[in-house]
Amino acid sequence: MSEQTFSLQPFSSTKSLPNFKIVGNIARNGNQLAIRYMLEGDLKEIVIPPPLNTPSRKHELWEETCFEFFLGIKNFAQYWEFNLSLAGHWNVYRFDGYRQGMQEETAFENLPFNVQNQADGLILVLDIDLDKIISAEQAIEVGITTVIKDRNGEVTYWALTHQGAEPDFHLRDSFILEL
């Protein structure tokens, strides 16, 4: 099993950044992947939709507060984007290369994740079996990201690292964790 902790950094911009901290851990045991995000700060400052009784696959989740991660097979151009909404909606997209050939990944019929609200933040936990898209022997590279939308409609972009002049979570140079 390999496990790593992470701390996301906001993309430097002229916008005022919320006083938040986004940390967590990611682990891979065979082809089981577990990721845990912890958002710490004053949650009244950001848009958090109420949880849904029947969450479903939904597009363009990145337009609101959304936890994301990008997963690529080492030495291959293909990669996947996983989107997790605090309301419970989710989606997975497959790309043939950098922003090329985007398709909804139909290998996943749902993403079972849990959001726990706490007094000083929230926790999002996802456990997923990757057997449907990769083999357990393949090394993966991961980029972990988050989009935060505040009450004024301003959006900030958080990632392990920012490699471009603009926030761009798809750059393979930002998939810096290897599992």
C-alpha positions as CSV (number, residue, x, y, z in Angstrom):
1,M,0.0,0.0,0.0
2,S,1.2,3.5,-0.8
3,E,-0.2,6.5,1.0
4,Q,0.6,10.2,0.7
5,T,-0.6,13.4,2.4
6,F,-1.3,16.6,0.5
7,S,-1.8,20.3,0.9
8,L,-3.4,22.3,-1.9
9,Q,-2.3,25.7,-2.9
10,P,-4.4,28.5,-4.3
11,F,-3.6,29.8,-7.8
12,S,-2.0,33.2,-7.3
13,S,-4.3,35.9,-8.8
14,T,-5.5,39.3,-8.1
15,K,-8.7,38.0,-6.4
16,S,-8.9,38.0,-2.7
17,L,-8.4,34.5,-1.5
18,P,-10.6,33.0,1.2
19,N,-9.0,32.1,4.5
20,F,-9.1,28.3,3.9
21,K,-6.8,25.3,4.1
22,I,-7.3,22.2,2.0
23,V,-5.4,19.2,3.1
24,G,-5.9,15.4,2.9
25,N,-4.5,12.1,2.1
26,I,-4.6,9.6,-0.8
27,A,-3.8,5.9,-0.6
28,R,-3.7,3.0,-3.1
29,N,-3.9,-0.6,-2.0
30,G,-3.8,-2.8,-5.1
31,N,-6.4,-1.1,-7.2
32,Q,-8.4,0.4,-4.3
33,L,-8.0,4.1,-4.2
34,A,-9.0,6.1,-1.2
35,I,-8.9,9.9,-1.1
36,R,-9.8,12.2,1.8
37,Y,-10.1,16.0,1.5
38,M,-10.3,18.2,4.5
39,L,-11.5,21.8,3.9
40,E,-10.8,23.9,7.0
41,G,-12.1,27.5,7.4
42,D,-15.3,29.6,7.7
43,L,-17.7,27.6,5.5
44,K,-20.2,30.5,5.6
45,E,-18.0,32.3,3.1
46,I,-18.4,29.7,0.3
47,V,-21.3,28.3,-1.6
48,I,-22.2,24.8,-0.3
49,P,-25.3,23.2,-1.8
50,P,-27.5,21.1,0.5
51,P,-26.9,17.3,0.2
52,L,-29.2,15.5,-2.2
53,N,-31.1,12.3,-1.4
54,T,-30.5,11.0,-5.0
55,P,-27.1,12.3,-6.2
56,S,-26.4,11.6,-9.9
57,R,-23.9,12.0,-12.7
58,K,-23.8,15.7,-13.7
59,H,-21.8,17.8,-16.1
60,E,-19.9,21.1,-15.4
61,L,-19.5,20.5,-11.7
62,W,-16.3,22.6,-11.8
63,E,-18.5,25.8,-12.1
64,E,-19.4,25.5,-8.4
65,T,-17.4,24.4,-5.3
66,C,-16.1,21.0,-6.4
67,F,-13.4,18.5,-5.3
68,E,-11.5,17.0,-8.2
69,F,-8.6,14.7,-8.9
70,F,-6.9,13.7,-12.2
71,L,-5.4,10.3,-12.6
72,G,-3.1,9.2,-15.4
73,I,-1.2,6.0,-16.1
74,K,2.5,6.7,-15.9
75,N,4.1,7.2,-19.4
76,F,0.7,7.2,-21.2
77,A,-1.1,10.3,-22.5
78,Q,-4.6,9.1,-21.5
79,Y,-6.0,10.4,-18.2
80,W,-9.2,10.7,-16.2
81,E,-10.9,13.6,-14.4
82,F,-13.0,12.9,-11.3
83,N,-15.4,15.6,-10.1
84,L,-17.2,15.4,-6.7
85,S,-19.8,18.0,-5.8
86,L,-20.6,18.7,-2.1
87,A,-24.3,18.1,-3.0
88,G,-23.4,14.6,-4.0
89,H,-23.3,14.9,-7.8
90,W,-20.3,13.4,-9.5
91,N,-18.8,12.7,-12.9
92,V,-15.7,11.0,-14.5
93,Y,-14.3,12.0,-17.8
94,R,-11.6,10.2,-19.9
95,F,-9.2,12.1,-22.1
96,D,-7.0,10.7,-24.9
97,G,-4.3,13.4,-24.3
98,Y,-4.1,16.9,-23.0
99,R,-7.7,18.2,-23.2
100,Q,-8.2,15.9,-26.2
101,G,-11.0,13.4,-26.8
102,M,-13.0,14.2,-23.7
103,Q,-15.7,11.5,-23.1
104,E,-17.8,10.6,-20.1
105,E,-16.2,7.5,-18.5
106,T,-19.0,4.9,-18.6
107,A,-17.1,2.3,-16.6
108,F,-18.4,4.0,-13.5
109,E,-22.1,3.9,-12.8
110,N,-21.7,5.8,-9.5
111,L,-19.0,7.2,-7.2
112,P,-19.8,6.4,-3.6
113,F,-18.4,9.3,-1.5
114,N,-19.3,10.9,1.7
115,V,-19.4,14.5,2.8
116,Q,-19.3,15.3,6.6
117,N,-19.9,18.9,7.8
118,Q,-18.1,19.9,10.9
119,A,-18.0,23.1,13.0
120,D,-14.7,24.3,11.5
121,G,-14.8,22.7,8.0
122,L,-15.8,19.6,6.1
123,I,-14.4,16.3,5.1
124,L,-15.0,14.5,1.8
125,V,-14.1,10.8,1.5
126,L,-14.1,8.6,-1.6
127,D,-13.1,4.9,-1.9
128,I,-13.1,3.6,-5.4
129,D,-12.1,0.4,-7.2
130,L,-9.9,1.3,-10.3
131,D,-10.1,-2.2,-11.8
132,K,-12.6,-0.9,-14.4
133,I,-10.0,1.5,-16.0
134,I,-6.5,0.3,-15.1
135,S,-4.6,-2.7,-13.8
136,A,-3.2,-2.9,-10.3
137,E,0.3,-3.3,-11.7
138,Q,0.2,0.1,-13.5
139,A,1.8,3.0,-11.8
140,I,-0.5,6.1,-11.7
141,E,0.2,9.8,-11.4
142,V,-2.3,11.9,-9.6
143,G,-3.1,15.6,-9.6
144,I,-5.4,16.7,-6.7
145,T,-7.5,19.9,-7.1
146,T,-10.4,21.9,-5.8
147,V,-12.6,24.7,-7.1
148,I,-14.0,27.0,-4.4
149,K,-16.8,29.4,-5.2
150,D,-17.4,32.1,-2.6
151,R,-20.7,33.8,-1.7
152,N,-19.8,36.7,-4.0
153,G,-19.4,34.4,-7.0
154,E,-15.6,34.6,-7.1
155,V,-13.9,31.3,-7.9
156,T,-10.5,30.2,-6.7
157,Y,-8.5,27.3,-8.0
158,W,-6.5,25.0,-5.7
159,A,-4.0,22.3,-6.6
160,L,-0.9,20.5,-5.5
161,T,1.0,22.7,-7.9
162,H,0.2,25.2,-10.6
163,Q,2.4,24.8,-13.7
164,G,0.8,27.2,-16.1
165,A,0.3,31.0,-16.4
166,E,-3.5,30.3,-15.9
167,P,-5.1,27.7,-13.6
168,D,-5.0,24.5,-15.7
169,F,-5.6,21.3,-13.8
170,H,-5.1,19.2,-17.0
171,L,-1.3,19.8,-17.3
172,R,0.4,16.5,-16.7
173,D,3.3,18.3,-15.0
174,S,0.8,18.9,-12.1
175,F,0.1,15.2,-11.7
176,I,2.9,15.0,-9.1
177,L,1.8,12.2,-6.8
178,E,2.8,8.7,-7.9
179,L,1.0,5.7,-6.5
